[in-house]
Amino acid sequence: MKLLSAICIAAALATAPVQATPVEPGEHYELLFRKGTLEGIGAEATLIYSRAVTNALSPEAAERDTGDIALTLGAQDDPLAQLEFRKQDKHRGLGRFPASVGNPMIMYFYESVIRDMAEAAGGSPYYIRNRVKEALVAPAEVEEGTAMFDGRSVPVRIVRLHPFAEDPNRARMKGFGELEMRVVMSEDVPGWYLSLTAETSGPETDTVYRSEMRFEGVEQ
């Protein structure tokens, strides 16, 4: 494997955001699901993302879901992007998506967290998905800061969602009521997404669940 673009995310990713700007409802949705983010990547290139999962309620699921995700663009006459989960020598297809729409990693991120929460906490995936959808169009702030990428500091934008902050059932969610979903994006990163993180802690700050996807580079 040859990575043409290596990534190094500093421990203090966006340690001091320059500002947090309130945006109109729906504006952060357009930012998260930005169109055209795969343009200019090059035909038959593969974007590599690592995924690391911690799940105190289901360690077996965390082990199962920790690995790499490869996003492969089709040839010029194939307008589809394919997602594949890779763990050691085992590969599993995750779906094919129109590359013209944007980077499907954002949808995979949200859907994987919804599935993980439903499995670990025992809730309905439909209920969880609806709360996430509501958070995606509710008023929010967009933070601006910097992060290390490819050995240099680049400007980033950060969107944080707390889909269960006001949920009447949050006390029964086994810690997932505190869930934060955080996406870090940059024009300087191929595919737009630098990291996609979902995490929640228990009453004594121990990690209940954490899923982090990080861009690792471009493979030719």
C-alpha positions as MATLAB code, in Angstrom:
seq = 'MKLLSAICIAAALATAPVQATPVEPGEHYELLFRKGTLEGIGAEATLIYSRAVTNALSPEAAERDTGDIALTLGAQDDPLAQLEFRKQDKHRGLGRFPASVGNPMIMYFYESVIRDMAEAAGGSPYYIRNRVKEALVAPAEVEEGTAMFDGRSVPVRIVRLHPFAEDPNRARMKGFGELEMRVVMSEDVPGWYLSLTAETSGPETDTVYRSEMRFEGVEQ';
ca = [
       0.000    0.000    0.000;
       1.329    3.409   -0.945;
      -0.227    6.410    0.771;
       0.242    9.554   -1.267;
      -1.007   11.819    1.493;
      -0.156   10.955    5.096;
      -2.048   12.479    7.995;
      -0.960   13.387   11.477;
      -3.706   14.776   13.703;
      -2.243   16.478   16.756;
      -3.587   15.479   20.162;
      -4.979   18.976   20.504;
      -7.084   18.898   17.378;
      -8.420   22.431   17.043;
      -7.255   23.167   20.582;
      -8.363   26.768   20.456;
     -11.150   27.367   17.956;
     -10.976   30.909   16.668;
     -14.702   31.354   17.029;
     -18.031   29.586   17.224;
     -20.485   31.141   14.812;
     -24.244   30.523   15.091;
     -25.738   29.532   11.742;
     -29.269   29.338   10.444;
     -31.103   26.017   10.767;
     -29.980   23.762    7.945;
     -26.735   25.625    7.188;
     -24.582   23.184    9.118;
     -26.397   20.371    7.304;
     -25.173   21.785    3.995;
     -21.679   21.931    5.453;
     -21.782   18.355    6.747;
     -23.270   16.924    3.551;
     -21.297   19.147    1.225;
     -21.578   18.285   -2.458;
     -18.623   17.877   -4.784;
     -16.177   16.808   -2.078;
     -14.832   13.947   -4.205;
     -14.123   16.090   -7.246;
     -10.460   16.294   -8.147;
      -9.501   13.110   -6.266;
      -8.717   11.215   -9.447;
     -10.262    8.150  -11.037;
      -9.635    4.818   -9.306;
      -8.076    6.485   -6.249;
      -8.871    5.146   -2.771;
      -9.323    7.271    0.341;
      -8.346    5.408    3.515;
      -9.998    6.069    6.884;
      -9.203    4.321   10.147;
     -12.005    3.509   12.558;
     -11.333    2.899   16.248;
     -14.248    1.901   18.492;
     -14.552    1.663   22.276;
     -17.801    0.243   23.631;
     -18.036   -0.544   27.330;
     -21.489   -2.080   26.832;
     -20.339   -4.378   24.041;
     -16.565   -4.891   23.792;
     -17.103   -7.614   21.188;
     -18.854   -5.146   18.895;
     -16.024   -2.666   19.371;
     -13.497   -5.278   18.306;
     -15.669   -6.245   15.345;
     -16.005   -2.665   14.115;
     -12.415   -1.468   14.571;
     -10.525   -1.482   11.275;
     -10.098    0.557    8.104;
     -12.652    1.912    5.668;
     -11.645    2.286    2.044;
     -13.524    4.619   -0.296;
     -12.662    3.736   -3.885;
     -13.661    5.920   -6.791;
     -14.655    4.256  -10.020;
     -13.054    4.910  -13.382;
     -14.050    8.025  -15.282;
     -16.952    6.180  -16.888;
     -18.105    4.812  -13.500;
     -19.710    7.596  -11.392;
     -19.909    5.483   -8.231;
     -17.847    5.442   -5.041;
     -17.548    2.148   -3.194;
     -17.076    1.786    0.567;
     -15.315   -1.283    1.921;
     -14.499   -2.308    5.498;
     -11.054   -3.847    5.895;
      -9.813   -5.766    8.899;
      -6.579   -7.663    8.437;
      -7.124   -9.856    5.380;
     -10.929   -9.670    5.499;
     -12.794   -7.185    3.303;
     -16.526   -6.464    3.372;
     -18.483   -4.222    1.022;
     -20.483   -1.409    2.621;
     -22.269   -0.100   -0.454;
     -21.891    1.953   -3.619;
     -22.877    5.602   -3.822;
     -23.045    8.335   -6.501;
     -19.690   10.118   -6.304;
     -21.204   13.306   -7.700;
     -23.313   13.818   -4.569;
     -20.377   13.970   -2.150;
     -18.368   11.825    0.228;
     -20.557    8.974    1.585;
     -18.368    8.700    4.714;
     -20.642   11.195    6.454;
     -23.692    8.983    5.988;
     -21.761    5.876    6.998;
     -20.598    7.671   10.135;
     -24.100    8.576   11.279;
     -25.619    5.220   10.358;
     -22.869    3.277   12.143;
     -23.394    5.283   15.340;
     -27.159    4.768   15.140;
     -26.636    1.028   14.751;
     -24.073    0.876   17.571;
     -26.320    2.775   19.957;
     -29.334    0.598   19.143;
     -27.285   -2.560   19.726;
     -25.641   -1.372   22.940;
     -28.486    0.536   24.605;
     -31.376   -1.514   23.257;
     -33.317    1.380   21.740;
     -35.186    1.547   18.459;
     -32.909    2.491   15.529;
     -35.840    4.360   13.987;
     -36.253    6.513   17.103;
     -32.503    7.153   17.299;
     -32.293    8.011   13.594;
     -35.165   10.488   13.901;
     -33.470   12.289   16.809;
     -30.249   12.534   14.789;
     -32.176   13.877   11.792;
     -33.767   16.528   13.996;
     -30.337   17.578   15.287;
     -29.070   17.914   11.729;
     -31.604   20.654   10.939;
     -31.805   22.317   14.370;
     -29.953   25.592   15.122;
     -26.254   24.987   15.705;
     -22.846   26.642   15.811;
     -19.889   26.102   13.508;
     -16.485   26.376   15.158;
     -13.407   27.480   13.280;
      -9.897   26.498   14.268;
      -6.781   24.701   13.081;
      -5.488   21.128   13.080;
      -2.346   19.347   11.965;
      -2.631   17.633    8.609;
       0.220   16.230    6.519;
       2.760   17.925    8.793;
       1.231   21.398    8.629;
      -1.478   23.417   10.306;
      -4.638   23.792    8.256;
      -7.886   25.672    8.890;
     -10.801   23.478    9.937;
     -14.486   23.812   10.649;
     -16.141   21.786   13.388;
     -19.807   20.881   13.830;
     -20.995   19.292   17.081;
     -24.397   17.674   17.526;
     -26.010   16.543   20.791;
     -29.110   14.742   19.500;
     -30.368   13.557   22.907;
     -29.596   16.613   25.052;
     -33.311   17.384   25.521;
     -34.694   13.917   24.974;
     -37.222   12.867   27.647;
     -35.898    9.306   27.478;
     -32.218   10.158   27.862;
     -31.984    8.734   31.396;
     -32.790    5.277   30.011;
     -30.151    5.389   27.263;
     -27.330    3.787   29.303;
     -25.084    6.821   28.904;
     -25.905    7.586   25.278;
     -28.053   10.515   26.372;
     -24.789   12.472   26.602;
     -23.738   11.542   23.073;
     -21.772   14.125   21.109;
     -21.255   13.678   17.372;
     -18.384   15.820   16.085;
     -17.190   16.308   12.515;
     -13.984   18.155   11.610;
     -13.749   19.342    7.992;
     -11.169   21.156    5.889;
     -10.722   22.304    2.306;
      -7.134   21.041    2.565;
      -8.151   17.420    3.192;
      -8.974   15.148    0.238;
     -12.594   14.146    0.606;
     -13.288   17.046    3.030;
     -13.538   15.067    6.311;
     -10.541   15.076    8.643;
     -12.239   13.197   11.485;
     -15.706   12.010   12.468;
     -16.152   11.230   16.157;
     -19.036   10.106   18.358;
     -18.483    9.719   22.088;
     -20.260    9.620   25.399;
     -19.177    9.142   29.002;
     -20.892    7.764   32.064;
     -21.693    9.522   35.368;
     -18.081    9.175   36.507;
     -16.627   10.292   33.137;
     -15.579    6.767   32.093;
     -16.006    6.274   28.362;
     -19.195    4.394   27.543;
     -18.791    4.615   23.780;
     -16.384    6.215   21.342;
     -16.162    5.830   17.594;
     -13.549    7.808   15.718;
     -12.959    7.763   11.980;
      -9.818    9.541   10.763;
      -8.609   10.248    7.285;
      -5.301    8.452    6.753;
      -4.394    9.160    3.145;
      -4.913    8.436   -0.547;
      -3.952    5.050   -1.963;
      -3.257    4.564   -5.657;
];
